[in-house]
Amino acid sequence: MKTKKPQIQDRFDCISPADYRYWDEEVACYLSENGFTRYKLLVELALVRILHRYKFCSQKVVKEVRRVCSQITTDEVYEEEDRIGHDIRALVNCIRAKVSESAKPYIHMTATSFDISDTANVARYKDVVEQVLVPALLGLEKVLINITLREAKTVQIGRTHGQHAVPITFGFALAEYVSRLGGSIEVLKSLASELPGKFSGAVGAYNASSLFFEDPEGFEAEVLAELGLTPAEHSTQIVPPEALTRLFCEITIAAGVLANLSDDMRNLQRTEIGEVGEEFEAAQVGSSTMPQKRNPINFENAKSCWKIVMPRIMTVFMDQISEHQRDLTNSASARTYGEIIAYVVSTVKRLARTMNKLTVDHVNLERNLAMQKGLVVAEPLYIILAAQGHPDAHEKVRILTLQAQREKRPLEEVVMNDTELKGYLEKMTPHQQQILSNPSLYTGIAAKKAKAVAKQWKQKLEL
């Protein structure tokens, strides 16, 4: 027989950081072991309610089971599991120990363990995504939309490969994340709502329930409907894993979007760039030895949590394989899925707070745009020259940019002094000539696009 496990008296005796450093009360309501116990009890209660509907037991039995289920604690279930070595039977025994003799026959009637645990898991993952994760993501999305609209016209140098490219706007840069995150939110809503449950017995063939019901599939559907779920088209002893796998794939994708946003914001805070900044509390310390440090800790934390979350999708994929009607190779690994959501929720809430107080340094934005002395207009210059018939516009402009860099002169000045280009320059429109002298005008439709994307997602998500 198993020895009794010691109880954790101090949260700092926990092993997983999710249980002390990144613990979230909202998440714990669903994904803690207490939350899991509560959902398993809800499944057992749903069964008794439907047995009453089919006139197997009285309403008095339903009320009695409901009252008892509200009293069962995880501690006593674990104590019983220590005695008998089976988690679901331990739960059933705890219920049966507190109900009358007349109610005992209907506890767990026709059910197998995974009718209870798999369905409870599906129900709690559905609820935590819909009630905690999605609302948190919507909160961050709203913050990003507000900044996008506010900074839609704020000119910023675009960057590819870490190098200055052509101008965009800061609002346009954030609109990317409004769009990507909005897409994940919609997919998460859909996938969570479609998670199936099961109540089809030991191998999924309704062997036990078919002893009593002419339509065991209808009975299954009614039990699951009590929990806001629908049955899988085909189940074995377990719910087919693909729906939950897809949900965790999208959660991982969303975490990747958050990590990408964090990387961008963190890099824009580099000392030599300084275009944005996290709020820094008066008493906050950035370094134990360098008092001047103001580190981008929140964005770095988001990236770090992504490093935890991303590899764990491999475990979810490996748990997709279960031999025949079921094996136990996911018995330990599947218990860790909740931590994925815990870390992502922590990340989302932290980023929402951080982005809401983000400072945008317009002076540094202008400084960085001007850093290359107009070289960023090389693209429009070459395109305009090519459109006017220059036989080798790209090479000509490339040579002029090298000259400007070598002589440390503005590109516009070098271009204006080039005799070969005089005729081409005279044919340029006033707007084209203005762009050469003022790169901040060369932002395409960045501002318009930023506003359009922000407004579209604001409307679509009803923010």
VOPAGU-2260 file (C-alpha; in pm, 1 decimal, decimal comma):
REM VOPAGU-2260
SITE   aa  ch    i         X         Y         Z
SITE  MET   A    0       0,0       0,0       0,0
SITE  LYS   A    1     117,3     353,0     -72,9
SITE  THR   A    2     254,8     562,6     207,4
SITE  LYS   A    3      67,5     880,3     287,0
SITE  LYS   A    4     204,2    1183,9     104,2
SITE  PRO   A    5     309,1    1476,4     327,4
SITE  GLN   A    6      94,6    1786,0     296,2
SITE  ILE   A    7     252,7    2112,4     181,1
SITE  GLN   A    8     220,8    2363,7     463,2
SITE  ASP   A    9     415,3    2647,7     303,9
SITE  ARG   A   10     367,8    2761,9     -56,3
SITE  PHE   A   11     745,1    2804,7     -82,1
SITE  ASP   A   12     777,7    2430,3     -36,1
SITE  CYS   A   13     614,6    2391,9    -379,2
SITE  ILE   A   14     838,8    2278,2    -662,8
SITE  SER   A   15     673,8    2440,8    -965,8
SITE  PRO   A   16     705,1    2822,2    -996,5
SITE  ALA   A   17     346,0    2811,6   -1121,9
SITE  ASP   A   18     245,4    2732,7    -764,6
SITE  TYR   A   19     411,7    3028,3    -594,7
SITE  ARG   A   20     565,4    3286,4    -829,1
SITE  TYR   A   21     313,3    3273,2   -1114,5
SITE  TRP   A   22      11,1    3153,1    -920,1
SITE  ASP   A   23    -316,3    3315,9   -1026,3
SITE  GLU   A   24    -635,5    3286,3    -824,9
SITE  GLU   A   25    -858,9    3288,9   -1132,9
SITE  VAL   A   26    -661,9    3009,3   -1297,0
SITE  ALA   A   27    -643,4    2807,9    -975,4
SITE  CYS   A   28   -1024,3    2796,3    -953,4
SITE  TYR   A   29   -1017,9    2573,9   -1261,2
SITE  LEU   A   30    -676,7    2413,5   -1289,2
SITE  SER   A   31    -566,5    2342,9    -932,1
SITE  GLU   A   32    -623,9    1999,0    -787,3
SITE  ASN   A   33    -911,2    2147,2    -586,7
SITE  GLY   A   34   -1054,9    2275,2    -913,4
SITE  PHE   A   35   -1017,2    1932,3   -1073,9
SITE  THR   A   36   -1193,2    1768,4    -781,3
SITE  ARG   A   37   -1478,5    2016,9    -813,5
SITE  TYR   A   38   -1522,5    1939,7   -1183,4
SITE  LYS   A   39   -1513,2    1563,0   -1128,9
SITE  LEU   A   40   -1784,2    1604,3    -867,4
SITE  LEU   A   41   -1986,8    1808,7   -1116,6
SITE  VAL   A   42   -1969,7    1519,3   -1363,1
SITE  GLU   A   43   -2083,0    1270,5   -1097,5
SITE  LEU   A   44   -2369,3    1503,6   -1007,3
SITE  ALA   A   45   -2467,0    1548,1   -1372,6
SITE  LEU   A   46   -2495,0    1170,4   -1401,4
SITE  VAL   A   47   -2733,3    1148,4   -1104,3
SITE  ARG   A   48   -2943,2    1435,5   -1238,3
SITE  ILE   A   49   -2994,4    1254,6   -1569,5
SITE  LEU   A   50   -3063,5     923,6   -1392,2
SITE  HIS   A   51   -3343,6    1108,7   -1214,5
SITE  ARG   A   52   -3470,5    1240,1   -1548,7
SITE  TYR   A   53   -3489,2     878,3   -1665,0
SITE  LYS   A   54   -3676,6     793,6   -1340,5
SITE  PHE   A   55   -3401,1     576,6   -1194,7
SITE  CYS   A   56   -3384,1     778,3    -873,3
SITE  SER   A   57   -3584,0    1043,9    -692,4
SITE  GLN   A   58   -3533,6    1417,8    -677,3
SITE  LYS   A   59   -3451,5    1362,7    -310,7
SITE  VAL   A   60   -3147,1    1156,9    -416,7
SITE  VAL   A   61   -3034,4    1436,9    -652,9
SITE  LYS   A   62   -3056,7    1693,0    -371,9
SITE  GLU   A   63   -2869,3    1464,2    -137,2
SITE  VAL   A   64   -2588,8    1401,5    -387,0
SITE  ARG   A   65   -2566,1    1772,1    -467,1
SITE  ARG   A   66   -2530,6    1854,4     -97,1
SITE  VAL   A   67   -2267,2    1586,9     -42,4
SITE  CYS   A   68   -2067,0    1683,4    -351,5
SITE  SER   A   69   -2043,9    2037,7    -218,2
SITE  GLN   A   70   -1880,0    1900,2      97,1
SITE  ILE   A   71   -1617,3    1667,1     -49,6
SITE  THR   A   72   -1260,7    1794,1     -18,3
SITE  THR   A   73    -952,2    1704,2    -217,3
SITE  ASP   A   74    -777,1    1611,7     106,3
SITE  GLU   A   75   -1023,6    1336,1     187,5
SITE  VAL   A   76   -1018,1    1207,2    -171,5
SITE  TYR   A   77    -640,3    1181,6    -161,6
SITE  GLU   A   78    -654,4    1012,9     176,9
SITE  GLU   A   79    -891,0     751,4      34,6
SITE  GLU   A   80    -671,6     713,2    -274,8
SITE  ASP   A   81    -377,6     643,1     -44,3
SITE  ARG   A   82    -583,6     359,2     103,3
SITE  ILE   A   83    -712,1     198,1    -218,4
SITE  GLY   A   84    -469,1     318,2    -488,2
SITE  HIS   A   85    -726,9     452,8    -737,4
SITE  ASP   A   86    -813,8     820,1    -778,1
SITE  ILE   A   87   -1166,7     806,3    -925,0
SITE  ARG   A   88   -1281,9     517,0    -710,6
SITE  ALA   A   89   -1154,3     717,3    -414,7
SITE  LEU   A   90   -1376,4    1007,5    -522,6
SITE  VAL   A   91   -1673,4     772,0    -559,8
SITE  ASN   A   92   -1610,4     618,0    -217,3
SITE  CYS   A   93   -1601,1     962,8     -56,9
SITE  ILE   A   94   -1940,8    1046,4    -204,6
SITE  ARG   A   95   -2089,5     709,7    -115,4
SITE  ALA   A   96   -1963,8     739,5     242,9
SITE  LYS   A   97   -2178,2    1049,8     297,0
SITE  VAL   A   98   -2502,6     960,9     117,8
SITE  SER   A   99   -2788,2     741,5     233,3
SITE  GLU   A  100   -2818,7     374,3     144,2
SITE  SER   A  101   -3093,6     462,4    -102,7
SITE  ALA   A  102   -2862,7     698,4    -292,9
SITE  LYS   A  103   -2553,3     477,1    -304,3
SITE  PRO   A  104   -2652,5     267,8    -611,0
SITE  TYR   A  105   -2667,6     573,2    -836,7
SITE  ILE   A  106   -2322,5     709,0    -764,5
SITE  HIS   A  107   -2102,9     642,3   -1070,1
SITE  MET   A  108   -2369,8     418,2   -1224,7
SITE  THR   A  109   -2262,2     294,5   -1574,4
SITE  ALA   A  110   -1954,6     520,3   -1564,5
SITE  THR   A  111   -1589,9     436,7   -1612,1
SITE  SER   A  112   -1316,1     646,8   -1454,1
SITE  PHE   A  113   -1238,9     842,0   -1768,7
SITE  ASP   A  114   -1603,8     926,0   -1828,5
SITE  ILE   A  115   -1547,9    1133,9   -1517,2
SITE  SER   A  116   -1187,7    1255,0   -1541,6
SITE  ASP   A  117   -1166,3    1319,7   -1917,5
SITE  THR   A  118   -1501,0    1497,6   -1919,1
SITE  ALA   A  119   -1401,3    1699,0   -1611,5
SITE  ASN   A  120   -1076,9    1796,5   -1783,2
SITE  VAL   A  121   -1252,7    1904,2   -2100,5
SITE  ALA   A  122   -1507,6    2105,8   -1901,5
SITE  ARG   A  123   -1249,0    2288,1   -1693,4
SITE  TYR   A  124   -1019,9    2362,4   -1989,4
SITE  LYS   A  125   -1316,6    2495,2   -2181,0
SITE  ASP   A  126   -1417,8    2714,6   -1888,2
SITE  VAL   A  127   -1070,9    2846,6   -1803,6
SITE  VAL   A  128   -1009,5    2943,7   -2165,4
SITE  GLU   A  129   -1349,0    3111,6   -2200,0
SITE  GLN   A  130   -1361,7    3269,6   -1854,0
SITE  VAL   A  131    -996,2    3357,7   -1785,8
SITE  LEU   A  132    -758,1    3329,1   -2080,8
SITE  VAL   A  133    -974,0    3488,1   -2350,5
SITE  PRO   A  134   -1084,9    3779,7   -2127,3
SITE  ALA   A  135    -718,6    3841,6   -2035,8
SITE  LEU   A  136    -621,9    3837,7   -2403,7
SITE  LEU   A  137    -907,3    4076,1   -2482,0
SITE  GLY   A  138    -775,3    4310,2   -2213,5
SITE  LEU   A  139    -431,6    4313,7   -2376,5
SITE  GLU   A  140    -584,7    4347,9   -2721,8
SITE  LYS   A  141    -777,0    4654,2   -2607,7
SITE  VAL   A  142    -456,9    4814,4   -2477,4
SITE  LEU   A  143    -277,7    4743,0   -2806,6
SITE  ILE   A  144    -567,2    4886,0   -3006,2
SITE  ASN   A  145    -564,6    5205,8   -2801,1
SITE  ILE   A  146    -190,7    5256,1   -2850,5
SITE  THR   A  147    -221,4    5176,5   -3220,3
SITE  LEU   A  148    -486,6    5443,3   -3268,2
SITE  ARG   A  149    -297,7    5694,8   -3054,0
SITE  GLU   A  150      33,8    5640,8   -3234,0
SITE  ALA   A  151    -104,0    5571,2   -3581,4
SITE  LYS   A  152      76,9    5874,5   -3727,2
SITE  THR   A  153     391,4    5858,8   -3512,0
SITE  VAL   A  154     669,5    5806,5   -3764,9
SITE  GLN   A  155     922,1    5533,8   -3684,7
SITE  ILE   A  156    1204,6    5386,9   -3884,8
SITE  GLY   A  157    1114,0    5038,7   -4004,3
SITE  ARG   A  158    1362,8    4760,0   -3937,5
SITE  THR   A  159    1441,7    4438,8   -4122,5
SITE  HIS   A  160    1728,8    4210,0   -4018,7
SITE  GLY   A  161    1787,1    4455,3   -3732,6
SITE  GLN   A  162    1880,8    4724,6   -3985,1
SITE  HIS   A  163    1704,7    5047,6   -4076,8
SITE  ALA   A  164    1468,1    4989,3   -4369,4
SITE  VAL   A  165    1204,4    5248,2   -4473,3
SITE  PRO   A  166     976,6    5453,2   -4246,4
SITE  ILE   A  167     654,7    5322,2   -4098,5
SITE  THR   A  168     462,3    5444,7   -3795,9
SITE  PHE   A  169     470,7    5308,2   -3442,7
SITE  GLY   A  170      96,6    5248,1   -3465,9
SITE  PHE   A  171     154,0    5040,4   -3780,0
SITE  ALA   A  172     414,8    4833,1   -3595,0
SITE  LEU   A  173     165,9    4756,9   -3316,5
SITE  ALA   A  174    -120,4    4692,5   -3559,6
SITE  GLU   A  175      66,3    4376,6   -3657,9
SITE  TYR   A  176      13,9    4241,2   -3306,9
SITE  VAL   A  177    -344,5    4363,7   -3289,6
SITE  SER   A  178    -413,9    4152,3   -3597,3
SITE  ARG   A  179    -214,4    3845,4   -3496,4
SITE  LEU   A  180    -346,8    3837,9   -3141,1
SITE  GLY   A  181    -700,9    3904,7   -3257,4
SITE  GLY   A  182    -679,0    3603,1   -3487,2
SITE  SER   A  183    -567,1    3380,3   -3199,7
SITE  ILE   A  184    -847,2    3506,6   -2976,2
SITE  GLU   A  185   -1107,6    3412,6   -3235,6
SITE  VAL   A  186    -957,8    3067,2   -3288,5
SITE  LEU   A  187    -935,5    3004,6   -2912,0
SITE  LYS   A  188   -1301,0    3094,7   -2868,7
SITE  SER   A  189   -1399,5    2853,7   -3142,2
SITE  LEU   A  190   -1179,0    2564,9   -3030,7
SITE  ALA   A  191   -1282,9    2594,3   -2665,4
SITE  SER   A  192   -1650,6    2590,5   -2755,7
SITE  GLU   A  193   -1603,6    2273,3   -2961,6
SITE  LEU   A  194   -1423,5    2059,1   -2701,8
SITE  PRO   A  195   -1610,5    1725,3   -2680,2
SITE  GLY   A  196   -1670,1    1509,5   -2375,8
SITE  LYS   A  197   -1763,7    1144,9   -2336,9
SITE  PHE   A  198   -1985,1     919,9   -2128,8
SITE  SER   A  199   -1955,1     599,0   -2326,8
SITE  GLY   A  200   -1810,6     356,4   -2075,8
SITE  ALA   A  201   -1503,1     140,9   -2033,6
SITE  VAL   A  202   -1408,8     103,6   -2401,9
SITE  GLY   A  203   -1639,5     362,7   -2553,9
SITE  ALA   A  204   -1894,0     112,4   -2687,2
SITE  TYR   A  205   -2167,1     204,3   -2431,3
SITE  ASN   A  206   -2157,2    -149,8   -2290,1
SITE  ALA   A  207   -2283,7     -54,9   -1943,2
SITE  SER   A  208   -2532,3     216,3   -2038,2
SITE  SER   A  209   -2685,3      -3,4   -2311,0
SITE  LEU   A  210   -2801,0    -238,7   -2033,4
SITE  PHE   A  211   -3048,1      28,8   -1923,8
SITE  PHE   A  212   -3109,5     272,8   -2209,3
SITE  GLU   A  213   -3246,1     210,5   -2556,6
SITE  ASP   A  214   -3051,1     513,0   -2674,7
SITE  PRO   A  215   -2723,4     519,4   -2478,5
SITE  GLU   A  216   -2585,6     789,6   -2705,9
SITE  GLY   A  217   -2882,6    1007,9   -2618,2
SITE  PHE   A  218   -2818,6     940,3   -2249,3
SITE  GLU   A  219   -2453,8    1043,9   -2297,0
SITE  ALA   A  220   -2558,8    1364,4   -2471,3
SITE  GLU   A  221   -2791,8    1456,2   -2185,4
SITE  VAL   A  222   -2524,7    1400,1   -1919,6
SITE  LEU   A  223   -2275,5    1612,8   -2111,1
SITE  ALA   A  224   -2532,1    1884,2   -2179,7
SITE  GLU   A  225   -2552,6    1936,9   -1802,8
SITE  LEU   A  226   -2189,7    2047,8   -1826,3
SITE  GLY   A  227   -2226,7    2255,5   -2142,0
SITE  LEU   A  228   -2056,1    1989,8   -2354,8
SITE  THR   A  229   -2140,5    1769,3   -2650,9
SITE  PRO   A  230   -2022,8    1410,9   -2712,7
SITE  ALA   A  231   -1731,4    1315,8   -2932,6
SITE  GLU   A  232   -1840,1    1143,0   -3250,3
SITE  HIS   A  233   -1640,6     837,6   -3141,6
SITE  SER   A  234   -1460,6     777,1   -2815,5
SITE  THR   A  235   -1282,0     485,0   -2657,3
SITE  GLN   A  236   -1220,1     482,8   -2284,3
SITE  ILE   A  237   -1088,4     834,7   -2342,2
SITE  VAL   A  238   -1200,2    1143,9   -2530,1
SITE  PRO   A  239   -1020,8    1158,9   -2866,7
SITE  PRO   A  240    -722,2    1386,7   -2801,9
SITE  GLU   A  241    -721,0    1595,4   -3119,6
SITE  ALA   A  242    -961,3    1869,6   -3007,5
SITE  LEU   A  243    -764,0    1939,9   -2690,7
SITE  THR   A  244    -437,0    1916,8   -2884,3
SITE  ARG   A  245    -561,9    2181,6   -3128,3
SITE  LEU   A  246    -663,4    2405,3   -2839,0
SITE  PHE   A  247    -318,7    2383,6   -2681,1
SITE  CYS   A  248    -158,2    2439,1   -3019,9
SITE  GLU   A  249    -342,3    2769,4   -3048,5
SITE  ILE   A  250    -256,6    2861,9   -2690,2
SITE  THR   A  251     107,9    2801,6   -2781,7
SITE  ILE   A  252      67,7    3010,4   -3098,4
SITE  ALA   A  253     -79,1    3294,4   -2892,5
SITE  ALA   A  254     215,0    3266,2   -2652,3
SITE  GLY   A  255     447,7    3300,3   -2951,1
SITE  VAL   A  256     272,8    3622,1   -3055,7
SITE  LEU   A  257     321,0    3755,8   -2703,7
SITE  ALA   A  258     689,1    3659,2   -2708,2
SITE  ASN   A  259     737,2    3829,3   -3046,0
SITE  LEU   A  260     570,7    4148,0   -2921,5
SITE  SER   A  261     789,1    4135,1   -2610,9
SITE  ASP   A  262    1105,9    4095,0   -2814,5
SITE  ASP   A  263    1016,8    4398,2   -3026,0
SITE  MET   A  264     935,8    4616,2   -2726,2
SITE  ARG   A  265    1243,4    4496,9   -2538,5
SITE  ASN   A  266    1472,4    4576,2   -2830,9
SITE  LEU   A  267    1315,9    4920,2   -2874,7
SITE  GLN   A  268    1417,3    4990,0   -2513,1
SITE  ARG   A  269    1787,2    4933,0   -2580,2
SITE  THR   A  270    1995,5    5225,1   -2456,3
SITE  GLU   A  271    2109,3    5316,8   -2807,0
SITE  ILE   A  272    1751,8    5297,8   -2947,2
SITE  GLY   A  273    1532,6    5419,6   -2661,1
SITE  GLU   A  274    1208,2    5455,1   -2855,6
SITE  VAL   A  275     985,5    5307,6   -2582,6
SITE  GLY   A  276    1016,4    5242,0   -2211,5
SITE  GLU   A  277     852,1    5035,1   -1938,9
SITE  GLU   A  278     724,5    5223,5   -1638,8
SITE  PHE   A  279     977,6    5204,7   -1357,7
SITE  GLU   A  280     852,2    5227,9   -1000,1
SITE  ALA   A  281    1023,4    5475,0    -765,2
SITE  ALA   A  282    1154,0    5198,7    -536,9
SITE  GLN   A  283    1227,3    4949,0    -814,7
SITE  VAL   A  284    1583,3    4815,9    -848,0
SITE  GLY   A  285    1719,7    4724,0   -1190,1
SITE  SER   A  286    2048,6    4570,8   -1081,1
SITE  SER   A  287    2204,5    4458,0    -755,7
SITE  THR   A  288    2529,9    4630,4    -849,1
SITE  MET   A  289    2448,4    4896,8   -1113,2
SITE  PRO   A  290    2208,3    5150,5    -959,7
SITE  GLN   A  291    2140,1    5322,1   -1293,4
SITE  LYS   A  292    1991,0    5013,9   -1460,9
SITE  ARG   A  293    1626,4    5015,7   -1577,7
SITE  ASN   A  294    1580,7    4675,0   -1727,3
SITE  PRO   A  295    1287,0    4567,0   -1947,8
SITE  ILE   A  296    1201,3    4292,6   -1700,9
SITE  ASN   A  297     835,1    4247,3   -1794,0
SITE  PHE   A  298     904,7    4188,7   -2161,5
SITE  GLU   A  299    1195,0    3961,6   -2071,3
SITE  ASN   A  300     969,8    3765,4   -1835,8
SITE  ALA   A  301     715,8    3718,0   -2116,4
SITE  LYS   A  302     985,9    3576,6   -2342,6
SITE  SER   A  303    1107,4    3351,1   -2061,8
SITE  CYS   A  304     757,5    3211,9   -1997,0
SITE  TRP   A  305     723,1    3139,1   -2368,4
SITE  LYS   A  306    1035,7    2923,7   -2341,1
SITE  ILE   A  307     849,7    2716,4   -2082,2
SITE  VAL   A  308     526,0    2696,6   -2278,0
SITE  MET   A  309     648,7    2629,3   -2630,3
SITE  PRO   A  310     832,6    2297,6   -2571,6
SITE  ARG   A  311     540,3    2159,5   -2370,9
SITE  ILE   A  312     326,6    2130,1   -2682,6
SITE  MET   A  313     553,5    1834,4   -2763,1
SITE  THR   A  314     416,8    1656,7   -2455,9
SITE  VAL   A  315      61,4    1725,6   -2568,7
SITE  PHE   A  316     141,1    1580,1   -2910,9
SITE  MET   A  317     305,9    1272,8   -2760,2
SITE  ASP   A  318      -3,5    1215,3   -2546,5
SITE  GLN   A  319    -205,7    1192,7   -2867,6
SITE  ILE   A  320     -94,7     829,9   -2889,9
SITE  SER   A  321    -282,4     582,0   -2669,6
SITE  GLU   A  322    -278,2     211,1   -2751,4
SITE  HIS   A  323    -602,6      36,8   -2838,0
SITE  GLN   A  324    -889,2     174,6   -2626,2
SITE  ARG   A  325    -655,4     334,1   -2373,1
SITE  ASP   A  326    -320,9     306,6   -2199,9
SITE  LEU   A  327    -175,4     496,3   -1905,1
SITE  THR   A  328     124,5     658,0   -2075,3
SITE  ASN   A  329     -30,5    1003,9   -2028,5
SITE  SER   A  330    -115,6     951,4   -1662,6
SITE  ALA   A  331     155,5    1187,7   -1535,9
SITE  SER   A  332     220,6    1405,7   -1841,0
SITE  ALA   A  333    -141,7    1511,8   -1896,6
SITE  ARG   A  334    -156,1    1646,9   -1542,2
SITE  THR   A  335      88,1    1920,8   -1643,0
SITE  TYR   A  336    -128,2    2076,6   -1919,1
SITE  GLY   A  337    -279,6    2329,8   -1682,0
SITE  GLU   A  338      60,7    2486,6   -1623,8
SITE  ILE   A  339      70,5    2589,5   -1990,7
SITE  ILE   A  340    -241,7    2799,1   -1940,5
SITE  ALA   A  341    -116,2    2929,9   -1605,4
SITE  TYR   A  342     203,6    3066,6   -1760,4
SITE  VAL   A  343      22,1    3216,7   -2058,4
SITE  VAL   A  344    -236,7    3389,4   -1838,8
SITE  SER   A  345      43,5    3527,5   -1621,3
SITE  THR   A  346     219,1    3656,8   -1933,5
SITE  VAL   A  347     -93,1    3815,1   -2079,8
SITE  LYS   A  348    -185,3    3998,0   -1760,5
SITE  ARG   A  349     171,4    4121,3   -1712,7
SITE  LEU   A  350     192,9    4248,3   -2070,6
SITE  ALA   A  351    -143,8    4423,4   -2043,9
SITE  ARG   A  352     -21,1    4614,2   -1737,1
SITE  THR   A  353     312,8    4693,0   -1898,1
SITE  MET   A  354     181,2    4803,2   -2237,0
SITE  ASN   A  355     -86,1    5015,4   -2071,2
SITE  LYS   A  356     189,9    5223,5   -1910,1
SITE  LEU   A  357     436,0    5212,4   -2199,8
SITE  THR   A  358     604,7    5543,7   -2274,6
SITE  VAL   A  359     681,0    5637,4   -2635,1
SITE  ASP   A  360     982,8    5865,5   -2683,7
SITE  HIS   A  361     900,3    6080,9   -2985,8
SITE  VAL   A  362    1235,2    6262,8   -2970,1
SITE  ASN   A  363    1429,4    5938,5   -3002,6
SITE  LEU   A  364    1198,6    5820,1   -3278,4
SITE  GLU   A  365    1285,0    6131,8   -3479,6
SITE  ARG   A  366    1654,7    6098,0   -3395,2
SITE  ASN   A  367    1668,6    5737,1   -3513,1
SITE  LEU   A  368    1483,6    5820,0   -3833,4
SITE  ALA   A  369    1745,7    6085,5   -3912,1
SITE  MET   A  370    2040,5    5871,6   -3804,5
SITE  GLN   A  371    2139,4    5760,5   -4155,4
SITE  LYS   A  372    2125,2    6108,5   -4303,9
SITE  GLY   A  373    1848,5    6034,8   -4547,1
SITE  LEU   A  374    1970,3    5696,0   -4670,9
SITE  VAL   A  375    1624,0    5557,3   -4603,6
SITE  VAL   A  376    1496,5    5740,0   -4914,1
SITE  ALA   A  377    1718,1    5521,1   -5133,8
SITE  GLU   A  378    1419,9    5298,8   -5212,6
SITE  PRO   A  379    1180,1    5571,2   -5333,9
SITE  LEU   A  380    1465,2    5740,1   -5523,2
SITE  TYR   A  381    1554,5    5427,0   -5716,5
SITE  ILE   A  382    1189,5    5345,2   -5791,4
SITE  ILE   A  383    1118,3    5699,3   -5916,0
SITE  LEU   A  384    1431,2    5698,1   -6135,2
SITE  ALA   A  385    1338,2    5358,2   -6277,7
SITE  ALA   A  386     984,8    5479,8   -6352,5
SITE  GLN   A  387    1136,0    5775,7   -6540,5
SITE  GLY   A  388    1340,6    5543,9   -6758,2
SITE  HIS   A  389    1681,2    5533,4   -6590,7
SITE  PRO   A  390    1851,6    5222,5   -6734,5
SITE  ASP   A  391    2014,3    5104,8   -6409,6
SITE  ALA   A  392    1846,3    5296,1   -6128,2
SITE  HIS   A  393    1914,0    5047,7   -5847,3
SITE  GLU   A  394    2288,6    5033,5   -5912,0
SITE  LYS   A  395    2309,6    5411,9   -5953,7
SITE  VAL   A  396    2141,0    5473,7   -5617,5
SITE  ARG   A  397    2349,8    5203,8   -5448,9
SITE  ILE   A  398    2667,5    5382,0   -5558,7
SITE  LEU   A  399    2531,4    5717,4   -5437,6
SITE  THR   A  400    2450,2    5571,5   -5094,9
SITE  LEU   A  401    2805,5    5442,6   -5061,9
SITE  GLN   A  402    2933,0    5787,7   -5155,0
SITE  ALA   A  403    2705,2    5952,3   -4896,9
SITE  GLN   A  404    2826,9    5713,3   -4627,7
SITE  ARG   A  405    3190,4    5756,4   -4724,3
SITE  GLU   A  406    3166,8    6135,7   -4728,8
SITE  LYS   A  407    2928,8    6148,7   -4428,4
SITE  ARG   A  408    2690,8    6368,5   -4623,6
SITE  PRO   A  409    2310,5    6352,7   -4651,9
SITE  LEU   A  410    2200,8    6137,7   -4945,5
SITE  GLU   A  411    1980,1    6418,7   -5074,2
SITE  GLU   A  412    2281,8    6648,5   -5099,2
SITE  VAL   A  413    2483,9    6388,5   -5291,3
SITE  VAL   A  414    2190,9    6327,0   -5526,8
SITE  MET   A  415    2132,5    6695,8   -5594,0
SITE  ASN   A  416    2499,2    6741,2   -5687,9
SITE  ASP   A  417    2501,5    6448,0   -5930,8
SITE  THR   A  418    2494,4    6590,7   -6285,5
SITE  GLU   A  419    2366,6    6265,4   -6437,4
SITE  LEU   A  420    2048,0    6285,7   -6234,9
SITE  LYS   A  421    1967,4    6653,7   -6297,9
SITE  GLY   A  422    1715,7    6582,7   -6573,4
SITE  TYR   A  423    1545,6    6310,7   -6371,1
SITE  LEU   A  424    1517,6    6531,5   -6064,2
SITE  GLU   A  425    1352,4    6807,2   -6266,2
SITE  LYS   A  426    1080,2    6564,9   -6378,1
SITE  MET   A  427     991,1    6465,1   -6022,2
SITE  THR   A  428     657,2    6580,5   -5878,0
SITE  PRO   A  429     662,2    6819,1   -5579,9
SITE  HIS   A  430     554,3    6529,6   -5355,5
SITE  GLN   A  431     837,6    6307,4   -5479,5
SITE  GLN   A  432    1089,9    6587,8   -5422,7
SITE  GLN   A  433     956,0    6644,2   -5071,2
SITE  ILE   A  434    1010,3    6278,0   -4983,5
SITE  LEU   A  435    1378,6    6305,0   -5075,0
SITE  SER   A  436    1425,4    6588,9   -4829,3
SITE  ASN   A  437    1184,2    6463,7   -4564,0
SITE  PRO   A  438    1184,7    6082,7   -4519,1
SITE  SER   A  439     906,4    6107,7   -4260,6
SITE  LEU   A  440     666,7    6161,9   -4552,1
SITE  TYR   A  441     756,4    5822,0   -4696,4
SITE  THR   A  442     532,1    5600,4   -4483,2
SITE  GLY   A  443     297,2    5472,2   -4750,6
SITE  ILE   A  444     -42,2    5405,3   -4596,5
SITE  ALA   A  445     102,5    5298,5   -4260,4
SITE  ALA   A  446    -114,5    5537,5   -4057,9
SITE  LYS   A  447    -428,2    5453,0   -4252,6
SITE  LYS   A  448    -360,6    5079,4   -4226,5
SITE  ALA   A  449    -291,3    5100,9   -3852,2
SITE  LYS   A  450    -621,4    5275,0   -3787,6
SITE  ALA   A  451    -814,5    5038,7   -4012,6
SITE  VAL   A  452    -674,6    4726,6   -3844,8
SITE  ALA   A  453    -731,2    4864,5   -3495,0
SITE  LYS   A  454   -1088,2    4970,8   -3569,8
SITE  GLN   A  455   -1168,9    4641,1   -3739,5
SITE  TRP   A  456   -1059,9    4432,1   -3441,0
SITE  LYS   A  457   -1217,6    4671,2   -3195,0
SITE  GLN   A  458   -1548,2    4617,1   -3372,6
SITE  LYS   A  459   -1502,6    4245,8   -3433,6
SITE  LEU   A  460   -1415,5    4170,6   -3070,1
SITE  GLU   A  461   -1662,1    4429,0   -2934,4
SITE  LEU   A  462   -1397,3    4610,6   -2731,9
